[in-house]
Amino acid sequence: MKNTKRIWLFLLLFGTPIIFLYTLSRGKNNSKDLPYFGKTEELAKKTTIKDFLFYDIDSNVVNKETTKGKTLVVSTLFPSCPTYCPVLQSQLKFLVYDKLQDSSGFKDLLFLSHLIDTTGAEPNLSQFVSEQEGINSRNWKIVVGEDNPIYDFELPTGNVKNRPCDGTVSCMGGKAYYQMILLVDRDNKVRGMYQGNQTQLIEKMRGDIRKLFIEYVQKDRKASK
């Protein structure tokens, strides 16, 4: 009898808070969607990234059509930077690319790294690609092109592409080169921005990509009903 009373007392004192906290935590995990990046979030939901044109190691065109349905992880690399670029590449490789390979959505994930030369010379794409280890060109394309229009979108603080030199943009040779990594969903909308040399943010991006995979599954289920 005493044991029964103790059980009921325990449930009254601790049962309700435990259930409340459990429900709250479940709601946070399931209901929090990734934001849309743009002038306003509402506008960003209706706006896709600009058309782009790149070429890969085999001179194949890489554009919106050839990446249709892909989730893009967009970065900018320049071989003349001895510190930032190797860090960015290794962060992406070990913290995101390697750890997501067993995910069901990995086949539709594409890392798109735009290679540029800050000296104004033609970047040596063949050499740079040959130096990369453990990446598959089906899921990671290192490309060249005149410009990167993917970064040309508005934030409340101004245009990302034309912003002055600050913590997200590095100025070399009179030009601005982007230090952030963009996460673009399969509908060509920007869903994340991350500082490439910050481990915590890159790990967050990995989690955000997983959220996108779940979001796709939920959308596809609704569409099939």
PAGU-435214 format. One record per residue (C-alpha): residue number from 1; residue in three letters; x, y, z. Coordinates in steps of 0.1 Angstrom, whole numbers. Layout:
REM residues N
ATOM,k,r,east,north,up
ATOM,NUM,Ala,X,Y,Z
...
This chain:
REM residues 225
ATOM,k,r,east,north,up
ATOM,1,Met,0,0,0
ATOM,2,Lys,28,23,9
ATOM,3,Asn,46,15,-24
ATOM,4,Thr,14,24,-43
ATOM,5,Lys,12,58,-26
ATOM,6,Arg,48,65,-33
ATOM,7,Ile,43,57,-70
ATOM,8,Trp,13,80,-72
ATOM,9,Leu,31,108,-54
ATOM,10,Phe,61,104,-78
ATOM,11,Leu,38,106,-108
ATOM,12,Leu,20,137,-95
ATOM,13,Leu,53,155,-87
ATOM,14,Phe,74,145,-117
ATOM,15,Gly,52,128,-143
ATOM,16,Thr,35,159,-157
ATOM,17,Pro,67,180,-161
ATOM,18,Ile,85,150,-177
ATOM,19,Ile,56,146,-202
ATOM,20,Phe,56,183,-209
ATOM,21,Leu,93,185,-215
ATOM,22,Tyr,92,155,-238
ATOM,23,Thr,64,169,-258
ATOM,24,Leu,81,203,-260
ATOM,25,Ser,113,188,-272
ATOM,26,Arg,95,166,-298
ATOM,27,Gly,77,197,-311
ATOM,28,Lys,110,216,-315
ATOM,29,Asn,126,189,-335
ATOM,30,Asn,97,183,-358
ATOM,31,Ser,82,217,-364
ATOM,32,Lys,112,239,-369
ATOM,33,Asp,118,242,-406
ATOM,34,Leu,149,257,-422
ATOM,35,Pro,146,294,-430
ATOM,36,Tyr,146,309,-465
ATOM,37,Phe,173,336,-471
ATOM,38,Gly,164,367,-491
ATOM,39,Lys,153,403,-487
ATOM,40,Thr,125,389,-466
ATOM,41,Glu,117,352,-459
ATOM,42,Glu,83,355,-476
ATOM,43,Leu,100,369,-507
ATOM,44,Ala,128,343,-506
ATOM,45,Lys,102,315,-507
ATOM,46,Lys,91,328,-541
ATOM,47,Thr,126,336,-554
ATOM,48,Thr,151,311,-569
ATOM,49,Ile,188,316,-574
ATOM,50,Lys,200,332,-606
ATOM,51,Asp,210,312,-637
ATOM,52,Phe,246,301,-636
ATOM,53,Leu,270,286,-661
ATOM,54,Phe,301,266,-651
ATOM,55,Tyr,323,239,-667
ATOM,56,Asp,337,209,-649
ATOM,57,Ile,370,190,-654
ATOM,58,Asp,356,173,-686
ATOM,59,Ser,343,205,-700
ATOM,60,Asn,307,195,-693
ATOM,61,Val,282,223,-687
ATOM,62,Val,271,227,-651
ATOM,63,Asn,240,249,-648
ATOM,64,Lys,204,249,-634
ATOM,65,Glu,193,223,-659
ATOM,66,Thr,221,198,-652
ATOM,67,Thr,217,202,-615
ATOM,68,Lys,179,200,-615
ATOM,69,Gly,165,183,-584
ATOM,70,Lys,198,185,-566
ATOM,71,Thr,205,200,-532
ATOM,72,Leu,235,222,-537
ATOM,73,Val,264,230,-513
ATOM,74,Val,280,260,-530
ATOM,75,Ser,315,272,-521
ATOM,76,Thr,342,294,-537
ATOM,77,Leu,378,283,-538
ATOM,78,Phe,409,300,-549
ATOM,79,Pro,442,280,-549
ATOM,80,Ser,463,312,-542
ATOM,81,Cys,450,313,-506
ATOM,82,Pro,472,292,-485
ATOM,83,Thr,451,292,-453
ATOM,84,Tyr,414,295,-458
ATOM,85,Cys,408,272,-488
ATOM,86,Pro,425,241,-474
ATOM,87,Val,405,246,-442
ATOM,88,Leu,372,250,-460
ATOM,89,Gln,379,220,-482
ATOM,90,Ser,388,197,-452
ATOM,91,Gln,358,210,-432
ATOM,92,Leu,334,202,-460
ATOM,93,Lys,350,169,-468
ATOM,94,Phe,353,154,-433
ATOM,95,Leu,324,170,-415
ATOM,96,Val,298,170,-442
ATOM,97,Tyr,306,149,-473
ATOM,98,Asp,320,119,-455
ATOM,99,Lys,294,118,-428
ATOM,100,Leu,264,121,-452
ATOM,101,Gln,274,94,-476
ATOM,102,Asp,252,68,-459
ATOM,103,Ser,221,91,-459
ATOM,104,Ser,193,82,-483
ATOM,105,Gly,194,117,-498
ATOM,106,Phe,231,117,-505
ATOM,107,Lys,226,107,-542
ATOM,108,Asp,208,139,-548
ATOM,109,Leu,233,161,-529
ATOM,110,Leu,258,180,-550
ATOM,111,Phe,288,199,-537
ATOM,112,Leu,296,227,-562
ATOM,113,Ser,329,244,-557
ATOM,114,His,337,274,-579
ATOM,115,Leu,375,276,-585
ATOM,116,Ile,389,311,-593
ATOM,117,Asp,424,326,-595
ATOM,118,Thr,429,358,-576
ATOM,119,Thr,458,368,-599
ATOM,120,Gly,435,370,-629
ATOM,121,Ala,451,340,-646
ATOM,122,Glu,431,310,-657
ATOM,123,Pro,428,286,-628
ATOM,124,Asn,445,253,-632
ATOM,125,Leu,414,231,-628
ATOM,126,Ser,431,198,-637
ATOM,127,Gln,458,203,-611
ATOM,128,Phe,434,213,-583
ATOM,129,Val,411,184,-590
ATOM,130,Ser,440,159,-590
ATOM,131,Glu,450,171,-555
ATOM,132,Gln,416,163,-540
ATOM,133,Glu,413,129,-524
ATOM,134,Gly,383,108,-516
ATOM,135,Ile,356,127,-535
ATOM,136,Asn,335,115,-564
ATOM,137,Ser,328,138,-593
ATOM,138,Arg,292,127,-594
ATOM,139,Asn,286,143,-560
ATOM,140,Trp,313,169,-559
ATOM,141,Lys,320,191,-589
ATOM,142,Ile,349,216,-589
ATOM,143,Val,341,240,-617
ATOM,144,Val,353,271,-634
ATOM,145,Gly,334,300,-649
ATOM,146,Glu,335,338,-654
ATOM,147,Asp,313,346,-624
ATOM,148,Asn,292,330,-597
ATOM,149,Pro,256,344,-599
ATOM,150,Ile,244,320,-572
ATOM,151,Tyr,257,346,-547
ATOM,152,Asp,237,374,-563
ATOM,153,Phe,207,377,-540
ATOM,154,Glu,194,402,-515
ATOM,155,Leu,195,401,-477
ATOM,156,Pro,180,427,-454
ATOM,157,Thr,216,441,-450
ATOM,158,Gly,221,443,-488
ATOM,159,Asn,232,423,-518
ATOM,160,Val,254,393,-508
ATOM,161,Lys,275,395,-540
ATOM,162,Asn,282,432,-538
ATOM,163,Arg,288,435,-501
ATOM,164,Pro,320,452,-489
ATOM,165,Cys,350,433,-475
ATOM,166,Asp,340,420,-441
ATOM,167,Gly,339,387,-422
ATOM,168,Thr,321,369,-451
ATOM,169,Val,340,384,-480
ATOM,170,Ser,377,385,-486
ATOM,171,Cys,392,411,-509
ATOM,172,Met,422,401,-530
ATOM,173,Gly,434,417,-562
ATOM,174,Gly,406,443,-561
ATOM,175,Lys,379,417,-561
ATOM,176,Ala,357,402,-535
ATOM,177,Tyr,357,365,-529
ATOM,178,Tyr,331,348,-509
ATOM,179,Gln,340,330,-477
ATOM,180,Met,306,317,-469
ATOM,181,Ile,290,284,-481
ATOM,182,Leu,255,284,-494
ATOM,183,Leu,229,256,-490
ATOM,184,Val,205,256,-519
ATOM,185,Asp,175,233,-518
ATOM,186,Arg,162,212,-547
ATOM,187,Asp,138,241,-556
ATOM,188,Asn,168,264,-561
ATOM,189,Lys,161,285,-530
ATOM,190,Val,188,295,-505
ATOM,191,Arg,182,278,-472
ATOM,192,Gly,215,283,-453
ATOM,193,Met,247,304,-451
ATOM,194,Tyr,277,293,-432
ATOM,195,Gln,312,306,-425
ATOM,196,Gly,335,279,-440
ATOM,197,Asn,363,280,-415
ATOM,198,Gln,340,276,-384
ATOM,199,Thr,336,240,-374
ATOM,200,Gln,305,246,-354
ATOM,201,Leu,287,262,-384
ATOM,202,Ile,298,234,-407
ATOM,203,Glu,284,208,-383
ATOM,204,Lys,252,228,-382
ATOM,205,Met,251,227,-420
ATOM,206,Arg,253,189,-419
ATOM,207,Gly,223,189,-396
ATOM,208,Asp,204,213,-418
ATOM,209,Ile,210,191,-448
ATOM,210,Arg,195,162,-429
ATOM,211,Lys,165,184,-421
ATOM,212,Leu,161,192,-458
ATOM,213,Phe,161,154,-466
ATOM,214,Ile,133,150,-441
ATOM,215,Glu,114,180,-455
ATOM,216,Tyr,116,164,-490
ATOM,217,Val,102,131,-477
ATOM,218,Gln,73,149,-461
ATOM,219,Lys,66,170,-492
ATOM,220,Asp,67,140,-515
ATOM,221,Arg,43,121,-492
ATOM,222,Lys,18,150,-493
ATOM,223,Ala,21,152,-531
ATOM,224,Ser,14,115,-535
ATOM,225,Lys,-18,117,-516
